[in-house]
Amino acid sequence: MERSKHQFATSGSSSSSRGGSIGRIKCNCGRDAVVRLVKTGPNVGLKFHGCPLWPDTDCGFFKWIGGVRDEVDDLWFQLFEKETTIAELEIHKKMLEDK
């Protein structure tokens, strides 16, 4: 499952300012993320948070809006963390064996 910011044709719209800054999602560059809508591809119609500077420049921030997508993103991240830990431990083990 590849998720790339480049696979989406989107239209940005800023989120409502009700509720002040509490609960606002910040992108990687510290700005308030904006809500965008996927217009093509298998995820058409789904909303996500993205950097307000896209498409000119952006920090690469991306987060699906919605329960199932959030859970899937969290699981993918957990899997990535575990695979990274395994790879680091394998490298460390190899270094110890080579001594």
Distance bins in CASP14 RR format, pairs under 12 A and 6 or more apart:
PFRMAT RR
TARGET T0000
AUTHOR 0000-0000-0000
RMODE 2
METHOD distances of the structure
MODEL  1
1 7 0 0 0 0 0 1 0 0 0 0 0
1 42 0 0 0 0 0 1 0 0 0 0 0
1 43 0 0 0 0 0 1 0 0 0 0 0
1 64 0 0 0 0 0 1 0 0 0 0 0
1 69 0 0 0 0 0 1 0 0 0 0 0
1 72 0 0 0 0 1 0 0 0 0 0 0
1 73 0 0 0 0 0 1 0 0 0 0 0
1 75 0 0 0 0 0 1 0 0 0 0 0
1 76 1 0 0 1 0 0 0 0 0 0 0
1 79 0 0 0 0 0 1 0 0 0 0 0
1 80 0 0 0 0 0 1 0 0 0 0 0
2 42 0 0 0 0 0 1 0 0 0 0 0
2 43 0 0 0 0 0 1 0 0 0 0 0
2 76 0 0 0 0 0 1 0 0 0 0 0
3 38 0 0 0 0 0 1 0 0 0 0 0
3 42 0 0 0 0 0 1 0 0 0 0 0
3 43 0 0 0 0 1 0 0 0 0 0 0
3 46 0 0 0 0 0 1 0 0 0 0 0
3 48 0 0 0 0 1 0 0 0 0 0 0
3 60 0 0 0 0 0 1 0 0 0 0 0
3 62 1 0 0 1 0 0 0 0 0 0 0
3 63 0 0 0 0 0 1 0 0 0 0 0
3 64 0 0 0 0 1 0 0 0 0 0 0
3 69 0 0 0 0 1 0 0 0 0 0 0
3 72 0 0 0 0 1 0 0 0 0 0 0
3 73 0 0 0 0 1 0 0 0 0 0 0
3 76 1 0 0 1 0 0 0 0 0 0 0
3 77 0 0 0 0 0 1 0 0 0 0 0
3 80 0 0 0 0 0 1 0 0 0 0 0
4 41 0 0 0 0 0 1 0 0 0 0 0
4 43 0 0 0 0 0 1 0 0 0 0 0
4 60 0 0 0 0 1 0 0 0 0 0 0
4 62 0 0 0 0 1 0 0 0 0 0 0
5 27 0 0 0 0 0 1 0 0 0 0 0
5 28 0 0 0 0 0 1 0 0 0 0 0
5 36 0 0 0 0 1 0 0 0 0 0 0
5 38 0 0 0 0 0 1 0 0 0 0 0
5 48 0 0 0 0 1 0 0 0 0 0 0
5 49 0 0 0 0 0 1 0 0 0 0 0
5 50 1 0 0 1 0 0 0 0 0 0 0
5 51 0 0 0 0 1 0 0 0 0 0 0
5 53 0 0 0 0 0 1 0 0 0 0 0
5 54 1 0 0 1 0 0 0 0 0 0 0
5 55 0 0 0 0 1 0 0 0 0 0 0
5 58 1 0 0 1 0 0 0 0 0 0 0
5 59 0 0 0 0 0 1 0 0 0 0 0
5 60 1 0 1 0 0 0 0 0 0 0 0
5 61 0 0 0 0 1 0 0 0 0 0 0
5 62 1 0 1 0 0 0 0 0 0 0 0
5 63 0 0 0 0 0 1 0 0 0 0 0
6 40 0 0 0 0 0 1 0 0 0 0 0
6 54 0 0 0 0 0 1 0 0 0 0 0
6 55 0 0 0 0 1 0 0 0 0 0 0
6 58 0 0 0 0 0 1 0 0 0 0 0
6 60 0 0 0 0 0 1 0 0 0 0 0
6 62 0 0 0 0 0 1 0 0 0 0 0
7 38 0 0 0 0 1 0 0 0 0 0 0
7 39 0 0 0 0 0 1 0 0 0 0 0
7 40 0 0 0 0 1 0 0 0 0 0 0
7 41 1 0 0 1 0 0 0 0 0 0 0
7 42 0 0 0 0 1 0 0 0 0 0 0
7 43 0 0 0 0 1 0 0 0 0 0 0
7 44 0 0 0 0 0 1 0 0 0 0 0
7 48 0 0 0 0 0 1 0 0 0 0 0
7 62 0 0 0 0 0 1 0 0 0 0 0
8 36 1 0 0 1 0 0 0 0 0 0 0
8 37 0 0 0 0 1 0 0 0 0 0 0
8 38 1 0 1 0 0 0 0 0 0 0 0
8 39 1 0 0 1 0 0 0 0 0 0 0
8 40 1 0 0 1 0 0 0 0 0 0 0
8 41 0 0 0 0 1 0 0 0 0 0 0
8 42 0 0 0 0 0 1 0 0 0 0 0
8 43 1 0 0 1 0 0 0 0 0 0 0
8 44 0 0 0 0 1 0 0 0 0 0 0
8 45 0 0 0 0 0 1 0 0 0 0 0
8 46 0 0 0 0 1 0 0 0 0 0 0
8 47 0 0 0 0 0 1 0 0 0 0 0
8 48 1 0 0 1 0 0 0 0 0 0 0
8 50 0 0 0 0 1 0 0 0 0 0 0
8 54 0 0 0 0 1 0 0 0 0 0 0
8 55 0 0 0 0 0 1 0 0 0 0 0
8 60 0 0 0 0 0 1 0 0 0 0 0
8 62 0 0 0 0 1 0 0 0 0 0 0
8 64 0 0 0 0 0 1 0 0 0 0 0
9 36 0 0 0 0 1 0 0 0 0 0 0
9 37 0 0 0 0 1 0 0 0 0 0 0
9 38 1 0 0 1 0 0 0 0 0 0 0
9 39 1 0 1 0 0 0 0 0 0 0 0
9 40 1 0 1 0 0 0 0 0 0 0 0
9 41 0 0 0 0 1 0 0 0 0 0 0
9 43 0 0 0 0 0 1 0 0 0 0 0
9 44 0 0 0 0 1 0 0 0 0 0 0
9 45 0 0 0 0 0 1 0 0 0 0 0
9 54 0 0 0 0 0 1 0 0 0 0 0
9 55 0 0 0 0 0 1 0 0 0 0 0
10 34 0 0 0 0 1 0 0 0 0 0 0
10 35 0 0 0 0 1 0 0 0 0 0 0
10 36 1 0 1 0 0 0 0 0 0 0 0
10 37 1 0 0 1 0 0 0 0 0 0 0
10 38 1 0 0 1 0 0 0 0 0 0 0
10 39 1 0 0 1 0 0 0 0 0 0 0
10 40 0 0 0 0 1 0 0 0 0 0 0
10 41 0 0 0 0 0 1 0 0 0 0 0
10 43 0 0 0 0 0 1 0 0 0 0 0
10 44 0 0 0 0 0 1 0 0 0 0 0
10 45 0 0 0 0 0 1 0 0 0 0 0
10 46 0 0 0 0 0 1 0 0 0 0 0
10 47 0 0 0 0 1 0 0 0 0 0 0
10 48 0 0 0 0 1 0 0 0 0 0 0
10 49 0 0 0 0 0 1 0 0 0 0 0
10 50 0 0 0 0 1 0 0 0 0 0 0
10 51 0 0 0 0 0 1 0 0 0 0 0
10 52 0 0 0 0 0 1 0 0 0 0 0
10 54 1 0 0 1 0 0 0 0 0 0 0
10 55 0 0 0 0 1 0 0 0 0 0 0
10 58 0 0 0 0 0 1 0 0 0 0 0
10 62 0 0 0 0 0 1 0 0 0 0 0
11 34 0 0 0 0 0 1 0 0 0 0 0
11 35 0 0 0 0 1 0 0 0 0 0 0
11 36 1 0 0 1 0 0 0 0 0 0 0
11 37 1 0 1 0 0 0 0 0 0 0 0
11 38 0 0 0 0 1 0 0 0 0 0 0
11 39 1 0 0 1 0 0 0 0 0 0 0
11 40 0 0 0 0 0 1 0 0 0 0 0
11 45 0 0 0 0 0 1 0 0 0 0 0
11 47 0 0 0 0 0 1 0 0 0 0 0
11 48 0 0 0 0 0 1 0 0 0 0 0
11 54 0 0 0 0 0 1 0 0 0 0 0
11 55 0 0 0 0 0 1 0 0 0 0 0
12 33 0 0 0 0 0 1 0 0 0 0 0
12 34 1 0 1 0 0 0 0 0 0 0 0
12 35 1 0 0 1 0 0 0 0 0 0 0
12 36 1 0 1 0 0 0 0 0 0 0 0
12 37 1 0 0 1 0 0 0 0 0 0 0
12 38 0 0 0 0 0 1 0 0 0 0 0
12 39 0 0 0 0 0 1 0 0 0 0 0
12 47 0 0 0 0 0 1 0 0 0 0 0
12 48 0 0 0 0 0 1 0 0 0 0 0
12 49 0 0 0 0 0 1 0 0 0 0 0
12 50 0 0 0 0 1 0 0 0 0 0 0
12 51 0 0 0 0 0 1 0 0 0 0 0
12 52 0 0 0 0 1 0 0 0 0 0 0
12 53 0 0 0 0 0 1 0 0 0 0 0
12 54 0 0 0 0 1 0 0 0 0 0 0
12 55 0 0 0 0 1 0 0 0 0 0 0
12 58 0 0 0 0 0 1 0 0 0 0 0
13 33 0 0 0 0 0 1 0 0 0 0 0
13 34 1 0 0 1 0 0 0 0 0 0 0
13 35 1 0 1 0 0 0 0 0 0 0 0
13 36 1 0 0 1 0 0 0 0 0 0 0
13 37 1 0 0 1 0 0 0 0 0 0 0
13 47 0 0 0 0 1 0 0 0 0 0 0
13 48 0 0 0 0 0 1 0 0 0 0 0
13 49 0 0 0 0 0 1 0 0 0 0 0
13 50 0 0 0 0 0 1 0 0 0 0 0
13 52 0 0 0 0 0 1 0 0 0 0 0
14 24 0 0 0 0 0 1 0 0 0 0 0
14 25 0 0 0 0 0 1 0 0 0 0 0
14 31 0 0 0 0 0 1 0 0 0 0 0
14 32 1 0 0 1 0 0 0 0 0 0 0
14 33 0 0 0 0 1 0 0 0 0 0 0
14 34 1 0 1 0 0 0 0 0 0 0 0
14 35 1 0 0 1 0 0 0 0 0 0 0
14 36 0 0 0 0 0 1 0 0 0 0 0
14 49 0 0 0 0 0 1 0 0 0 0 0
14 50 0 0 0 0 0 1 0 0 0 0 0
14 52 1 0 0 1 0 0 0 0 0 0 0
15 21 0 0 0 0 0 1 0 0 0 0 0
15 23 0 0 0 0 1 0 0 0 0 0 0
15 24 1 0 0 1 0 0 0 0 0 0 0
15 25 0 0 0 0 1 0 0 0 0 0 0
15 26 0 0 0 0 0 1 0 0 0 0 0
15 31 0 0 0 0 0 1 0 0 0 0 0
15 32 1 0 0 1 0 0 0 0 0 0 0
15 33 1 0 0 1 0 0 0 0 0 0 0
15 34 1 0 0 1 0 0 0 0 0 0 0
15 35 1 0 1 0 0 0 0 0 0 0 0
15 36 0 0 0 0 0 1 0 0 0 0 0
15 47 0 0 0 0 0 1 0 0 0 0 0
15 48 0 0 0 0 0 1 0 0 0 0 0
15 49 0 0 0 0 1 0 0 0 0 0 0
15 50 0 0 0 0 0 1 0 0 0 0 0
15 52 0 0 0 0 0 1 0 0 0 0 0
15 65 0 0 0 0 1 0 0 0 0 0 0
16 23 0 0 0 0 0 1 0 0 0 0 0
16 24 0 0 0 0 0 1 0 0 0 0 0
16 32 0 0 0 0 0 1 0 0 0 0 0
16 34 0 0 0 0 0 1 0 0 0 0 0
16 35 0 0 0 0 1 0 0 0 0 0 0
17 23 0 0 0 0 0 1 0 0 0 0 0
17 24 0 0 0 0 1 0 0 0 0 0 0
17 32 0 0 0 0 1 0 0 0 0 0 0
18 24 0 0 0 0 0 1 0 0 0 0 0
20 32 0 0 0 0 0 1 0 0 0 0 0
21 30 0 0 0 0 0 1 0 0 0 0 0
21 32 0 0 0 0 1 0 0 0 0 0 0
23 32 0 0 0 0 0 1 0 0 0 0 0
23 33 0 0 0 0 0 1 0 0 0 0 0
23 49 0 0 0 0 0 1 0 0 0 0 0
24 30 0 0 0 0 0 1 0 0 0 0 0
24 31 0 0 0 0 1 0 0 0 0 0 0
24 32 1 0 1 0 0 0 0 0 0 0 0
24 33 1 0 0 1 0 0 0 0 0 0 0
24 34 0 0 0 0 0 1 0 0 0 0 0
24 35 0 0 0 0 0 1 0 0 0 0 0
24 49 0 0 0 0 1 0 0 0 0 0 0
24 52 0 0 0 0 0 1 0 0 0 0 0
25 31 0 0 0 0 0 1 0 0 0 0 0
25 32 1 0 0 1 0 0 0 0 0 0 0
25 33 1 0 1 0 0 0 0 0 0 0 0
25 34 0 0 0 0 1 0 0 0 0 0 0
25 35 0 0 0 0 1 0 0 0 0 0 0
25 47 0 0 0 0 0 1 0 0 0 0 0
25 48 0 0 0 0 0 1 0 0 0 0 0
25 49 1 0 1 0 0 0 0 0 0 0 0
25 50 0 0 0 0 1 0 0 0 0 0 0
25 51 0 0 0 0 0 1 0 0 0 0 0
25 52 0 0 0 0 0 1 0 0 0 0 0
25 61 0 0 0 0 1 0 0 0 0 0 0
25 62 0 0 0 0 0 1 0 0 0 0 0
25 63 1 0 0 1 0 0 0 0 0 0 0
25 64 0 0 0 0 0 1 0 0 0 0 0
25 65 0 0 0 0 1 0 0 0 0 0 0
25 70 0 0 0 0 0 1 0 0 0 0 0
26 32 1 0 0 1 0 0 0 0 0 0 0
26 33 1 0 0 1 0 0 0 0 0 0 0
26 34 0 0 0 0 0 1 0 0 0 0 0
26 49 0 0 0 0 1 0 0 0 0 0 0
26 50 0 0 0 0 0 1 0 0 0 0 0
26 51 0 0 0 0 1 0 0 0 0 0 0
26 52 0 0 0 0 0 1 0 0 0 0 0
26 59 0 0 0 0 0 1 0 0 0 0 0
26 61 0 0 0 0 1 0 0 0 0 0 0
26 63 0 0 0 0 0 1 0 0 0 0 0
27 33 1 0 1 0 0 0 0 0 0 0 0
27 34 0 0 0 0 1 0 0 0 0 0 0
27 35 0 0 0 0 0 1 0 0 0 0 0
27 36 0 0 0 0 0 1 0 0 0 0 0
27 48 0 0 0 0 0 1 0 0 0 0 0
27 49 1 0 0 1 0 0 0 0 0 0 0
27 50 1 0 1 0 0 0 0 0 0 0 0
27 51 1 0 1 0 0 0 0 0 0 0 0
27 52 1 0 0 1 0 0 0 0 0 0 0
27 53 0 0 0 0 1 0 0 0 0 0 0
27 54 0 0 0 0 1 0 0 0 0 0 0
27 57 0 0 0 0 0 1 0 0 0 0 0
27 58 1 0 0 1 0 0 0 0 0 0 0
27 59 1 0 1 0 0 0 0 0 0 0 0
27 60 1 0 0 1 0 0 0 0 0 0 0
27 61 1 1 0 0 0 0 0 0 0 0 0
27 62 0 0 0 0 1 0 0 0 0 0 0
27 63 0 0 0 0 1 0 0 0 0 0 0
28 49 0 0 0 0 0 1 0 0 0 0 0
28 50 0 0 0 0 1 0 0 0 0 0 0
28 51 1 0 0 1 0 0 0 0 0 0 0
28 52 0 0 0 0 0 1 0 0 0 0 0
28 53 0 0 0 0 0 1 0 0 0 0 0
28 54 0 0 0 0 0 1 0 0 0 0 0
28 57 0 0 0 0 0 1 0 0 0 0 0
28 58 0 0 0 0 1 0 0 0 0 0 0
28 59 1 1 0 0 0 0 0 0 0 0 0
28 60 1 0 0 1 0 0 0 0 0 0 0
28 61 1 0 1 0 0 0 0 0 0 0 0
28 62 0 0 0 0 1 0 0 0 0 0 0
28 63 0 0 0 0 0 1 0 0 0 0 0
29 50 0 0 0 0 0 1 0 0 0 0 0
29 51 1 0 0 1 0 0 0 0 0 0 0
29 52 0 0 0 0 1 0 0 0 0 0 0
29 53 1 0 0 1 0 0 0 0 0 0 0
29 54 0 0 0 0 0 1 0 0 0 0 0
29 57 0 0 0 0 1 0 0 0 0 0 0
29 58 1 0 0 1 0 0 0 0 0 0 0
29 59 1 0 1 0 0 0 0 0 0 0 0
29 60 0 0 0 0 1 0 0 0 0 0 0
29 61 1 0 0 1 0 0 0 0 0 0 0
30 50 0 0 0 0 0 1 0 0 0 0 0
30 51 0 0 0 0 1 0 0 0 0 0 0
30 52 0 0 0 0 1 0 0 0 0 0 0
30 53 0 0 0 0 0 1 0 0 0 0 0
30 58 0 0 0 0 0 1 0 0 0 0 0
30 59 1 0 0 1 0 0 0 0 0 0 0
30 60 0 0 0 0 0 1 0 0 0 0 0
30 61 0 0 0 0 1 0 0 0 0 0 0
31 49 0 0 0 0 0 1 0 0 0 0 0
31 50 0 0 0 0 1 0 0 0 0 0 0
31 51 1 0 0 1 0 0 0 0 0 0 0
31 52 1 0 1 0 0 0 0 0 0 0 0
31 53 1 0 0 1 0 0 0 0 0 0 0
31 54 0 0 0 0 0 1 0 0 0 0 0
31 57 0 0 0 0 0 1 0 0 0 0 0
31 58 0 0 0 0 1 0 0 0 0 0 0
31 59 0 0 0 0 1 0 0 0 0 0 0
31 60 0 0 0 0 0 1 0 0 0 0 0
31 61 0 0 0 0 1 0 0 0 0 0 0
32 49 0 0 0 0 1 0 0 0 0 0 0
32 50 0 0 0 0 1 0 0 0 0 0 0
32 51 0 0 0 0 1 0 0 0 0 0 0
32 52 1 0 0 1 0 0 0 0 0 0 0
32 53 0 0 0 0 0 1 0 0 0 0 0
32 61 0 0 0 0 0 1 0 0 0 0 0
33 47 0 0 0 0 0 1 0 0 0 0 0
33 48 0 0 0 0 1 0 0 0 0 0 0
33 49 1 1 0 0 0 0 0 0 0 0 0
33 50 1 0 1 0 0 0 0 0 0 0 0
33 51 1 0 0 1 0 0 0 0 0 0 0
33 52 1 0 0 1 0 0 0 0 0 0 0
33 53 0 0 0 0 0 1 0 0 0 0 0
33 54 0 0 0 0 0 1 0 0 0 0 0
33 58 0 0 0 0 0 1 0 0 0 0 0
33 59 0 0 0 0 1 0 0 0 0 0 0
33 60 0 0 0 0 0 1 0 0 0 0 0
33 61 1 0 0 1 0 0 0 0 0 0 0
33 62 0 0 0 0 1 0 0 0 0 0 0
33 63 1 0 0 1 0 0 0 0 0 0 0
33 64 0 0 0 0 0 1 0 0 0 0 0
33 65 0 0 0 0 0 1 0 0 0 0 0
34 47 0 0 0 0 0 1 0 0 0 0 0
34 48 0 0 0 0 1 0 0 0 0 0 0
34 49 1 0 0 1 0 0 0 0 0 0 0
34 50 1 0 1 0 0 0 0 0 0 0 0
34 51 1 0 0 1 0 0 0 0 0 0 0
34 52 1 0 1 0 0 0 0 0 0 0 0
34 53 0 0 0 0 1 0 0 0 0 0 0
34 54 0 0 0 0 1 0 0 0 0 0 0
34 58 0 0 0 0 0 1 0 0 0 0 0
34 61 0 0 0 0 1 0 0 0 0 0 0
34 62 0 0 0 0 0 1 0 0 0 0 0
34 63 0 0 0 0 0 1 0 0 0 0 0
34 65 0 0 0 0 0 1 0 0 0 0 0
35 45 0 0 0 0 0 1 0 0 0 0 0
35 46 0 0 0 0 0 1 0 0 0 0 0
35 47 1 0 1 0 0 0 0 0 0 0 0
35 48 1 0 0 1 0 0 0 0 0 0 0
35 49 1 0 0 1 0 0 0 0 0 0 0
35 50 1 0 0 1 0 0 0 0 0 0 0
35 51 0 0 0 0 0 1 0 0 0 0 0
35 52 0 0 0 0 0 1 0 0 0 0 0
35 63 0 0 0 0 0 1 0 0 0 0 0
35 64 0 0 0 0 0 1 0 0 0 0 0
35 65 1 0 0 1 0 0 0 0 0 0 0
35 66 0 0 0 0 0 1 0 0 0 0 0
36 43 0 0 0 0 0 1 0 0 0 0 0
36 45 0 0 0 0 0 1 0 0 0 0 0
36 46 0 0 0 0 1 0 0 0 0 0 0
36 47 1 0 0 1 0 0 0 0 0 0 0
36 48 1 0 1 0 0 0 0 0 0 0 0
36 49 1 0 0 1 0 0 0 0 0 0 0
36 50 1 0 1 0 0 0 0 0 0 0 0
36 51 0 0 0 0 1 0 0 0 0 0 0
36 52 0 0 0 0 1 0 0 0 0 0 0
36 54 1 0 0 1 0 0 0 0 0 0 0
36 55 0 0 0 0 0 1 0 0 0 0 0
36 58 0 0 0 0 0 1 0 0 0 0 0
36 61 0 0 0 0 0 1 0 0 0 0 0
36 62 0 0 0 0 1 0 0 0 0 0 0
36 63 0 0 0 0 0 1 0 0 0 0 0
36 64 0 0 0 0 0 1 0 0 0 0 0
36 65 0 0 0 0 1 0 0 0 0 0 0
37 43 0 0 0 0 1 0 0 0 0 0 0
37 44 0 0 0 0 1 0 0 0 0 0 0
37 45 1 0 1 0 0 0 0 0 0 0 0
37 46 1 0 0 1 0 0 0 0 0 0 0
37 47 1 0 1 0 0 0 0 0 0 0 0
37 48 0 0 0 0 1 0 0 0 0 0 0
37 49 0 0 0 0 0 1 0 0 0 0 0
37 50 0 0 0 0 0 1 0 0 0 0 0
37 64 0 0 0 0 0 1 0 0 0 0 0
37 65 0 0 0 0 1 0 0 0 0 0 0
38 44 1 0 1 0 0 0 0 0 0 0 0
38 45 1 0 1 0 0 0 0 0 0 0 0
38 46 1 0 1 0 0 0 0 0 0 0 0
38 47 1 0 0 1 0 0 0 0 0 0 0
38 48 1 0 0 1 0 0 0 0 0 0 0
38 50 0 0 0 0 0 1 0 0 0 0 0
38 62 0 0 0 0 0 1 0 0 0 0 0
38 64 0 0 0 0 1 0 0 0 0 0 0
38 65 0 0 0 0 0 1 0 0 0 0 0
38 69 0 0 0 0 0 1 0 0 0 0 0
39 45 1 0 0 1 0 0 0 0 0 0 0
39 46 0 0 0 0 0 1 0 0 0 0 0
39 47 0 0 0 0 0 1 0 0 0 0 0
39 48 0 0 0 0 0 1 0 0 0 0 0
40 46 0 0 0 0 0 1 0 0 0 0 0
43 62 0 0 0 0 0 1 0 0 0 0 0
43 64 0 0 0 0 1 0 0 0 0 0 0
43 65 0 0 0 0 0 1 0 0 0 0 0
43 66 0 0 0 0 0 1 0 0 0 0 0
43 68 0 0 0 0 0 1 0 0 0 0 0
43 69 0 0 0 0 1 0 0 0 0 0 0
43 72 0 0 0 0 0 1 0 0 0 0 0
45 64 0 0 0 0 0 1 0 0 0 0 0
45 65 0 0 0 0 0 1 0 0 0 0 0
45 66 0 0 0 0 0 1 0 0 0 0 0
45 69 0 0 0 0 0 1 0 0 0 0 0
46 62 0 0 0 0 0 1 0 0 0 0 0
46 63 0 0 0 0 0 1 0 0 0 0 0
46 64 1 0 0 1 0 0 0 0 0 0 0
46 65 1 0 0 1 0 0 0 0 0 0 0
46 66 0 0 0 0 1 0 0 0 0 0 0
46 67 0 0 0 0 0 1 0 0 0 0 0
46 68 0 0 0 0 0 1 0 0 0 0 0
46 69 1 0 0 1 0 0 0 0 0 0 0
46 70 0 0 0 0 0 1 0 0 0 0 0
46 72 0 0 0 0 0 1 0 0 0 0 0
47 62 0 0 0 0 0 1 0 0 0 0 0
47 63 0 0 0 0 0 1 0 0 0 0 0
47 64 1 0 0 1 0 0 0 0 0 0 0
47 65 1 0 1 0 0 0 0 0 0 0 0
47 66 1 0 0 1 0 0 0 0 0 0 0
47 67 0 0 0 0 0 1 0 0 0 0 0
47 69 0 0 0 0 1 0 0 0 0 0 0
47 70 0 0 0 0 0 1 0 0 0 0 0
48 54 0 0 0 0 0 1 0 0 0 0 0
48 60 0 0 0 0 0 1 0 0 0 0 0
48 61 0 0 0 0 1 0 0 0 0 0 0
48 62 1 0 0 1 0 0 0 0 0 0 0
48 63 1 0 0 1 0 0 0 0 0 0 0
48 64 1 0 1 0 0 0 0 0 0 0 0
48 65 1 0 1 0 0 0 0 0 0 0 0
48 66 0 0 0 0 1 0 0 0 0 0 0
48 69 1 0 0 1 0 0 0 0 0 0 0
48 70 0 0 0 0 0 1 0 0 0 0 0
48 73 0 0 0 0 1 0 0 0 0 0 0
49 58 0 0 0 0 0 1 0 0 0 0 0
49 59 0 0 0 0 0 1 0 0 0 0 0
49 60 0 0 0 0 0 1 0 0 0 0 0
49 61 1 0 0 1 0 0 0 0 0 0 0
49 62 1 0 0 1 0 0 0 0 0 0 0
49 63 1 0 1 0 0 0 0 0 0 0 0
49 64 0 0 0 0 1 0 0 0 0 0 0
49 65 1 0 0 1 0 0 0 0 0 0 0
49 66 0 0 0 0 0 1 0 0 0 0 0
49 69 0 0 0 0 0 1 0 0 0 0 0
49 70 0 0 0 0 0 1 0 0 0 0 0
49 73 0 0 0 0 0 1 0 0 0 0 0
50 58 1 0 0 1 0 0 0 0 0 0 0
50 59 0 0 0 0 1 0 0 0 0 0 0
50 60 1 0 0 1 0 0 0 0 0 0 0
50 61 1 0 1 0 0 0 0 0 0 0 0
50 62 1 0 1 0 0 0 0 0 0 0 0
50 63 1 0 0 1 0 0 0 0 0 0 0
50 64 0 0 0 0 0 1 0 0 0 0 0
50 65 0 0 0 0 0 1 0 0 0 0 0
51 57 0 0 0 0 1 0 0 0 0 0 0
51 58 1 1 0 0 0 0 0 0 0 0 0
51 59 1 0 1 0 0 0 0 0 0 0 0
51 60 1 0 1 0 0 0 0 0 0 0 0
51 61 1 0 1 0 0 0 0 0 0 0 0
51 62 0 0 0 0 1 0 0 0 0 0 0
51 63 0 0 0 0 0 1 0 0 0 0 0
52 58 0 0 0 0 1 0 0 0 0 0 0
52 59 0 0 0 0 1 0 0 0 0 0 0
52 60 0 0 0 0 0 1 0 0 0 0 0
52 61 0 0 0 0 1 0 0 0 0 0 0
53 59 1 0 0 1 0 0 0 0 0 0 0
53 60 0 0 0 0 1 0 0 0 0 0 0
53 61 0 0 0 0 1 0 0 0 0 0 0
54 60 1 0 0 1 0 0 0 0 0 0 0
54 61 0 0 0 0 1 0 0 0 0 0 0
54 62 0 0 0 0 1 0 0 0 0 0 0
62 69 0 0 0 0 0 1 0 0 0 0 0
62 73 0 0 0 0 1 0 0 0 0 0 0
62 76 0 0 0 0 0 1 0 0 0 0 0
62 77 0 0 0 0 0 1 0 0 0 0 0
63 69 0 0 0 0 1 0 0 0 0 0 0
63 70 1 0 0 1 0 0 0 0 0 0 0
63 72 0 0 0 0 0 1 0 0 0 0 0
63 73 1 0 0 1 0 0 0 0 0 0 0
63 74 0 0 0 0 0 1 0 0 0 0 0
63 76 0 0 0 0 0 1 0 0 0 0 0
63 77 0 0 0 0 0 1 0 0 0 0 0
64 70 1 0 0 1 0 0 0 0 0 0 0
64 71 0 0 0 0 1 0 0 0 0 0 0
64 72 1 0 0 1 0 0 0 0 0 0 0
64 73 1 0 1 0 0 0 0 0 0 0 0
64 74 0 0 0 0 0 1 0 0 0 0 0
64 76 0 0 0 0 0 1 0 0 0 0 0
65 73 0 0 0 0 0 1 0 0 0 0 0
66 72 0 0 0 0 1 0 0 0 0 0 0
66 73 0 0 0 0 1 0 0 0 0 0 0
66 74 0 0 0 0 0 1 0 0 0 0 0
67 73 0 0 0 0 1 0 0 0 0 0 0
67 74 0 0 0 0 1 0 0 0 0 0 0
67 75 0 0 0 0 0 1 0 0 0 0 0
68 74 0 0 0 0 0 1 0 0 0 0 0
68 75 0 0 0 0 0 1 0 0 0 0 0
69 75 0 0 0 0 0 1 0 0 0 0 0
69 76 0 0 0 0 0 1 0 0 0 0 0
70 76 0 0 0 0 0 1 0 0 0 0 0
70 77 0 0 0 0 0 1 0 0 0 0 0
71 77 0 0 0 0 0 1 0 0 0 0 0
71 78 0 0 0 0 0 1 0 0 0 0 0
72 78 0 0 0 0 0 1 0 0 0 0 0
72 79 0 0 0 0 0 1 0 0 0 0 0
73 79 0 0 0 0 0 1 0 0 0 0 0
73 80 0 0 0 0 0 1 0 0 0 0 0
74 80 0 0 0 0 0 1 0 0 0 0 0
74 81 0 0 0 0 0 1 0 0 0 0 0
75 81 0 0 0 0 0 1 0 0 0 0 0
75 82 0 0 0 0 0 1 0 0 0 0 0
76 82 0 0 0 0 0 1 0 0 0 0 0
76 83 0 0 0 0 0 1 0 0 0 0 0
77 83 0 0 0 0 0 1 0 0 0 0 0
77 84 0 0 0 0 0 1 0 0 0 0 0
78 84 0 0 0 0 0 1 0 0 0 0 0
78 85 0 0 0 0 0 1 0 0 0 0 0
79 85 0 0 0 0 0 1 0 0 0 0 0
79 86 0 0 0 0 0 1 0 0 0 0 0
80 86 0 0 0 0 0 1 0 0 0 0 0
80 87 0 0 0 0 0 1 0 0 0 0 0
81 87 0 0 0 0 0 1 0 0 0 0 0
81 88 0 0 0 0 0 1 0 0 0 0 0
82 88 0 0 0 0 0 1 0 0 0 0 0
82 89 0 0 0 0 0 1 0 0 0 0 0
83 89 0 0 0 0 0 1 0 0 0 0 0
83 90 0 0 0 0 0 1 0 0 0 0 0
84 90 0 0 0 0 0 1 0 0 0 0 0
84 91 0 0 0 0 0 1 0 0 0 0 0
85 91 0 0 0 0 0 1 0 0 0 0 0
85 92 0 0 0 0 0 1 0 0 0 0 0
86 92 0 0 0 0 0 1 0 0 0 0 0
86 93 0 0 0 0 0 1 0 0 0 0 0
87 93 0 0 0 0 0 1 0 0 0 0 0
87 94 0 0 0 0 0 1 0 0 0 0 0
88 94 0 0 0 0 0 1 0 0 0 0 0
88 95 0 0 0 0 0 1 0 0 0 0 0
89 95 0 0 0 0 0 1 0 0 0 0 0
89 96 0 0 0 0 0 1 0 0 0 0 0
90 96 0 0 0 0 0 1 0 0 0 0 0
90 97 0 0 0 0 0 1 0 0 0 0 0
91 97 0 0 0 0 0 1 0 0 0 0 0
91 98 0 0 0 0 0 1 0 0 0 0 0
92 98 0 0 0 0 0 1 0 0 0 0 0
92 99 0 0 0 0 0 1 0 0 0 0 0
93 99 0 0 0 0 0 1 0 0 0 0 0
END
